[in-house]
Amino acid sequence: MGADPAEVSFNNDGTLLVVTEKLGNRLDTYTVDQNGLPSTPINNASNGMTPFGFSFNNEDFLIVSEAFGGAPNQAAASSYSSDPTGVLSVITGSLHNNQTASCWVVIPNNLMRAIVSNTGSGTISTYNINGSGMLTLGNAVAANLGPNSAPRDMALSVNGQILFVQSEGGQSVAVFHLENNGALTPVDTAGGLPFGAQGIAAK
């Protein structure tokens, strides 16, 4: 079976490397030693189909989006903890948001909320994260970028109050203010991106 990796990133202290495999439905983890050398991979089964993007909060709980093969209204997110050997344990499994193709995940500075882009439905969802890493659905449609907008990657400002969303379909970047209650208020849209633009970073 193929892998089709979607994202690769470290936890907060750089001791754990995670790779999502969309086709393999796996979360591959590698422990990283003091010399920066990774271990052999540990193959953790994803709780849901098509694990895609992920992010760690400051407690090192891992929040992973699940596209479920792009099936309509089946997208979800799961949360995991990890042990020192890199083995992942499910905390909340595949909490669905009734949207399509959840892809990328960012976590603002308050650490209690995850923001997920739903590429297939053109929307943004929010999840709440409690102190034990459990997820509850905050708002299935915190923002609606419109049909065929295909929101993909996201980035947050340093203060965690401004969300930038790269819209492939709109060839633009949509800008939102993250309110204290988790709502997303539209601020601006900057167009002119070339077709096929991928990835976004902010500071």
C-alpha positions in Angstrom: 0.0 0.0 0.0 1.2 3.5 -0.8 1.9 6.2 1.7 1.0 9.6 0.1 2.4 11.7 3.0 0.5 14.9 3.7 2.4 16.7 6.5 5.6 16.2 8.5 6.5 18.1 11.7 8.0 17.9 15.2 6.4 18.2 18.6 7.2 21.3 20.7 10.6 20.2 22.1 11.7 18.4 18.9 11.8 14.9 20.4 9.0 13.5 18.3 8.6 13.6 14.5 5.2 12.8 13.0 4.3 12.0 9.4 0.7 11.6 8.2 0.1 8.9 5.5 -3.1 9.6 3.6 -3.2 6.3 1.6 -1.8 4.2 4.4 -4.2 5.7 7.0 -1.2 5.8 9.4 0.6 8.3 11.7 4.2 7.4 11.5 6.2 8.6 14.5 10.0 8.8 15.1 11.6 9.6 18.4 14.6 12.0 18.0 17.7 11.7 20.1 20.0 14.4 21.5 22.0 14.3 18.4 19.0 14.9 16.2 18.9 11.4 14.8 15.5 9.8 14.3 14.5 6.3 15.4 13.1 3.7 13.1 9.4 4.5 12.3 6.6 3.5 14.6 3.5 2.9 12.6 0.4 4.1 14.4 -3.0 3.4 12.9 -5.0 6.5 12.3 -8.3 6.6 14.1 -10.0 7.9 10.9 -9.5 7.6 7.2 -7.2 9.9 5.3 -5.3 11.6 8.1 -4.0 14.9 6.7 -2.8 17.9 8.6 -2.0 18.2 12.3 -0.7 20.5 15.0 0.5 20.1 18.6 -0.7 22.3 21.4 1.7 23.3 24.3 0.7 20.2 26.2 1.9 18.2 23.2 -1.6 16.8 22.5 -1.7 16.0 18.8 -4.7 17.1 16.8 -5.1 15.5 13.4 -7.6 16.3 10.6 -9.2 13.5 8.7 -10.4 13.9 5.1 -12.2 10.5 4.9 -11.3 10.3 1.2 -13.2 13.5 0.4 -16.5 11.8 1.2 -19.2 14.5 1.5 -20.0 15.7 5.0 -17.7 13.0 6.6 -14.7 15.1 7.6 -13.4 14.8 11.2 -10.6 15.4 13.6 -9.0 13.2 16.3 -6.7 13.9 19.2 -3.9 11.8 20.5 -1.3 11.7 23.3 2.1 10.2 22.9 4.4 8.2 25.2 8.3 8.5 25.3 8.6 5.7 22.7 6.5 7.5 20.2 3.4 5.3 20.5 0.2 7.3 20.1 -3.0 6.8 22.0 -6.4 8.1 20.9 -8.1 10.6 23.2 -11.0 11.7 21.0 -11.6 9.6 17.9 -12.9 11.0 14.7 -15.2 13.8 15.9 -17.1 14.7 12.7 -17.9 18.2 11.7 -20.4 17.5 8.8 -18.0 19.2 6.4 -16.0 17.8 3.5 -12.2 17.0 3.3 -10.7 18.5 6.4 -7.1 19.2 5.5 -5.0 21.6 7.6 -4.9 22.4 11.3 -3.6 25.4 13.3 -3.8 26.0 17.0 -3.9 29.6 18.3 -1.9 30.9 21.3 -4.6 30.2 23.8 -4.0 26.5 23.1 -7.6 25.6 23.8 -8.9 25.6 20.3 -8.0 24.0 17.0 -8.9 25.5 13.6 -9.4 23.2 10.6 -9.8 24.0 6.9 -12.3 22.0 5.0 -11.1 22.1 1.4 -14.1 20.2 -0.1 -16.8 22.3 1.4 -15.1 25.7 1.4 -15.4 26.2 5.1 -13.4 26.5 8.4 -14.3 24.5 11.5 -13.2 25.0 15.1 -12.7 22.5 17.8 -12.3 23.1 21.6 -9.5 21.2 23.4 -9.8 20.6 27.1 -6.9 20.1 29.6 -6.9 16.4 29.0 -6.7 16.7 25.2 -10.4 15.9 24.6 -12.1 17.5 21.6 -15.6 19.0 21.3 -16.9 20.7 18.2 -16.9 24.4 18.6 -18.4 25.6 15.3 -18.8 23.4 12.3 -18.9 26.4 10.0 -16.9 29.2 11.8 -16.2 30.7 8.4 -17.6 30.0 4.9 -15.3 31.0 2.0 -17.8 30.0 -0.6 -18.3 27.2 -3.2 -15.1 26.1 -5.0 -13.0 28.3 -2.8 -10.9 25.2 -1.7 -9.3 26.6 1.4 -6.1 24.8 2.0 -3.2 25.8 4.2 -3.5 28.3 7.1 -1.2 30.4 9.2 -1.6 32.5 12.4 0.0 35.8 13.3 2.5 35.8 16.2 -0.2 37.0 18.6 -2.6 34.3 17.4 -5.4 36.8 16.7 -5.2 36.9 12.9 -5.8 33.8 10.7 -4.6 33.7 7.1 -6.3 31.1 4.9 -4.9 30.2 1.5 -7.8 29.7 -1.0 -6.7 27.7 -4.0 -10.0 28.1 -5.8 -10.1 31.9 -5.1 -6.4 32.3 -5.8 -6.4 34.5 -2.7 -5.6 34.8 1.0 -8.6 35.3 3.2 -7.9 37.1 6.5 -9.9 36.6 9.7 -9.8 38.0 13.3 -10.1 35.3 15.9 -12.4 36.5 18.6 -12.1 35.4 22.3 -15.2 33.2 21.9 -13.7 31.4 19.0 -15.7 33.2 16.3 -13.9 34.2 13.0 -14.6 37.7 11.8 -13.7 38.4 8.1 -11.1 41.2 7.8 -9.8 41.2 4.3 -9.1 39.2 1.1 -6.0 39.6 -0.9 -6.1 38.2 -4.4 -3.7 37.7 -7.3 -2.1 34.4 -6.3 -1.0 32.2 -9.2 -3.1 29.2 -9.9 -1.8 26.2 -8.0 -0.1 28.2 -5.2 0.5 26.0 -2.2 1.5 26.7 1.4 1.4 29.8 3.6 3.5 31.3 6.4 3.0 34.3 8.6 4.8 36.2 11.4 
